[in-house]
Amino acid sequence: MTIDEKLALDAFKTDKESHITINHAICRAKCTVRYCTFVCPGHLYSYNEETDEMVVEFAGCLECGTCMIACNESALSWSYPRGDYGVQYRFG
């Protein structure tokens, strides 16, 4: 079974509020590479040129914390989703 097939077995219970917060002022002023767009295994980060802001689709977050490690400028705040929300791994 491939990794993509295993990930397709995961279930997500989406909260209304994001557990990932982006400090857009820091991101605009300091971030030039935007590592989060490259390292996120769920491909959740994108850059909106019209608003000059990073966007995160938190609903598909795998809760791995890779984005926090990759963000050199500390523009991201991340915490586990509140109880009963987030990813449920069904196949280890």
N, C-alpha and C positions, 0 to 999 in steps of 0.2 A: 504494500500500500504506500503510495507517495505521500509526501507531506501535505500537498494540496488536498488530497482525498481525506487525510486525517483531520485537517482543519475544517473541512466541510461538515464533519460530524459534530463540531462544537456548537453549543447553543448560547445565545446571547439574550439576556433580559436587560433591556435598555431603560435607563433612568432618564428622567426629563432634564436633569442637570448634569453637565459634564464633570467628570472627575479630573479632567486635564484643563489647566488654565494657562493661557499664553499671555505674557506681558508684552503687548504689542509695541510699547515705547522702547523697551530694550531690544526687541527683535528688529525694529526698524533702524535703530541707531547703531547697533553693534553687529548684528548677524549678517554676514555676507554670503556664507556657504549654505546655510539652512540644512544642516545635517539631518534633521528630523525627517525631511522628505525622502532621504535615501535609506535610512537605517530601519525605519518602522516596518516590521514584518507584515503588518496589516495594510500598509500603504495608506495610512489615514491622514497624513499631512499634505497640504497643498498651499500654494501661494496665490492669493487673489490680487492680481495687478490693479484692478479698479479701485479697491479699497486700501491697497498697500498693507495687507494683513495676511498673516498665516491663518489657515483654517484647519481645524481638526474635526474629523468625523468620529467622535468618541464612541459611537455605538458599536463599532467593530473592534474595539481595543482588546488585545490579547493579554493585557496587564503584565507585560514583561518588564517594563521600566527602561527599555533600550533608549527611548527618546530622552529620558532624564540624563542618562550617561552621555549621550551624544551631544547634548546642548551645552556647548562651551561657554555660552554667555549667561547661563542660568535664567533664561527667559521662560522656562516651563515650570509649572508647579503641578505635581502629580500625586494622587493618593488613590488608594483602592476605592472602588465604588462602594456606596453604602450597602448595608446588608440586603441580601436577596437579589442584588443587581450585579451585572457584569457577565463575564464569560463563565461557562460551565464546560469543562473539558470532559468529553465522553469516551475518549480513547487515548490512553496514556501513551 
